[in-house]
Amino acid sequence: MESRITELEIKVALQDDLLETLNKIVAEQSQQISRLQQDLRELAGNVRTLENYRPTSLADEIPPHY
């Protein structure tokens, strides 16, 4: 009976460790997602700015290899 209790205690300890590890991973991924969302917002803003860009002269419009 005592060995069964010991086995259960070991399993609970391992599960607690796994749960703590998974919680850390989820927290890190949440921060990473937040950073990626911010980067995406900045990139979208840059794209909108470039879409609104109008060359001021013909020289700005022609690529340099022409």
C-alpha positions as CSV (number, residue, x, y, z in Angstrom):
1,M,0.0,0.0,0.0
2,E,2.8,2.4,0.9
3,S,4.5,1.9,-2.5
4,R,1.3,2.8,-4.3
5,I,1.1,6.0,-2.3
6,T,4.7,6.8,-3.1
7,E,4.1,6.1,-6.9
8,L,1.1,8.4,-6.8
9,E,3.1,11.1,-5.0
10,I,5.8,10.8,-7.7
11,K,3.2,11.1,-10.5
12,V,1.7,14.2,-8.9
13,A,5.1,15.8,-8.5
14,L,6.0,15.1,-12.1
15,Q,2.6,16.5,-13.2
16,D,3.1,19.6,-11.1
17,D,6.5,20.1,-12.8
18,L,5.0,19.6,-16.2
19,L,2.2,22.0,-15.5
20,E,4.6,24.7,-14.3
21,T,6.7,24.2,-17.5
22,L,3.7,24.4,-19.7
23,N,2.5,27.6,-17.9
24,K,5.9,29.2,-18.5
25,I,5.7,28.3,-22.2
26,V,2.2,29.7,-22.6
27,A,3.3,32.9,-20.9
28,E,6.3,33.3,-23.2
29,Q,4.2,32.5,-26.3
30,S,1.7,35.1,-25.2
31,Q,4.4,37.8,-25.0
32,Q,5.8,36.7,-28.3
33,I,2.3,36.9,-29.9
34,S,1.9,40.4,-28.5
35,R,5.2,41.5,-30.0
36,L,4.4,39.9,-33.4
37,Q,1.0,41.7,-33.4
38,Q,2.7,45.0,-32.7
39,D,5.3,44.4,-35.5
40,L,2.4,43.5,-37.9
41,R,0.6,46.7,-37.0
42,E,3.8,48.7,-37.8
43,L,4.4,46.9,-41.0
44,A,0.8,47.5,-42.1
45,G,1.3,51.2,-41.4
46,N,4.4,51.2,-43.5
47,V,2.6,49.5,-46.3
48,R,-0.2,52.1,-46.2
49,T,2.4,54.9,-46.2
50,L,4.1,53.4,-49.3
51,E,0.7,52.9,-51.0
52,N,0.0,56.6,-50.6
53,Y,3.5,57.6,-52.0
54,R,3.3,59.5,-55.2
55,P,6.6,60.3,-57.1
56,T,7.2,64.0,-57.3
57,S,9.1,63.8,-60.6
58,L,9.6,61.5,-63.5
59,A,13.1,60.7,-62.3
60,D,11.7,59.3,-59.1
61,E,9.4,57.0,-61.2
62,I,12.0,55.5,-63.5
63,P,14.2,52.7,-62.0
64,P,17.9,53.6,-62.1
65,H,18.8,50.8,-64.7
66,Y,16.9,52.6,-67.5
